[in-house]
């Protein structure tokens, strides 16, 4: 099941706040061809500072989260990450002012 914070999402409890992400080949490729800029991928992420906006579950277990962290004064860095492996499927930059007017709510439970 897929949930978004704008359509209703289960509470996410993070056991570890500082993580060392494991970037997939796809995430690394996306980092160098992002539409806004080449992304410098962080070695460590503090999930306490993250804005989790999407959660995927298989039953009651969370298997993926999507979140954003501050990147610079204009952009946030967004991640889609598998849980509990901390494997990052993909990354992208999103403007801080983007308020998601185009969100397709039909994708979410």
N, C-alpha and C positions, 0 to 999 in steps of 0.2 A: 504494500500500500504506500502511496505517495502523498505527503502532506506539505503544505506551504504555510508560512506564518500568517499570510493574509487571508487564508481560507480555513484556518483551524489546524493546529498541530499539537501532537503529544508533547509533554514536558521532556526535555532532553537533559539528562544528568551525565556530566562528563567526569569520569574518575580521575583522569590526569589532565592538567591544564596546559602544561608545556609539552609539546610533542615535536618529534623530528619526523617530518613527512617523508614518505617514500614516493618519489615522482615516477609515474609510468612514462614510457616512451611517448605516448600520446600527449601527456601533460607537458613534457619537455619540448615537444614539437610546437604545441600551441603557444608556449611561452615565447618562442622566437618569431612567431608569425601573428601575434595578436594585432588586431586592427588599429590599436592606439599606439603601441610601442612594444619594444622587446621587454619582457618581464624578467626582473631579477628575482629568482625564486628564493624564498627564505629557507635557511637551514633549520630554523626552529619557529614554531608558531605558538603563541599563547592563546589558547582557546577561551580563556577568561575574557579576552578582549574581542572575541569573534561575535558577529551577528549571524546566528544560525537561522537561515530562511527556508530551508527545505530538509525534510527527513523522509527516508525510505525505510520501511520495515518489512519483515517477513513474519507475520504474526505479531508477537509482542517484542521482538528483538530488532533493534536498530541496526541496519546494515550499511546505510550511507547517510552522510550529512552534506549539505551544501551550505557554505558560510562565506562571509566576507570579513576582511580585516583592512585596516587603513594601510594604504600603499604610499600615497603622497597627498599633496594638498588638493588634487583634482580627482584622483581615482582611489577606489577600493580594489583590493585583489580578492577575487572570488575563487573558491575551491569546491570541487566535488570530490569527497573523500570517503573511501570504504572504511567501515568500522568493524572490528577493532584493529585492523592491520595498519591503519594510517597511510594506506596507499592512495595517492591522489590520482584520480582518473583524468581530470582536466583542470585547467586554470584559465581565467580571463580577467581583464580589467573592466570595471564598470564605473561610470561616472558617479560621484557621490550624489549628484542632484537627480539621478535617475529614480523616479518614484514608481516604476513598473506599471504604467498605465496600460501596457499591452499584455499583461499577465493572462495566460490562458487558464482560467479557473477550472475548465473541464478536465484538465490533466490530473486534478487532485481529488483525493477522497475526503 
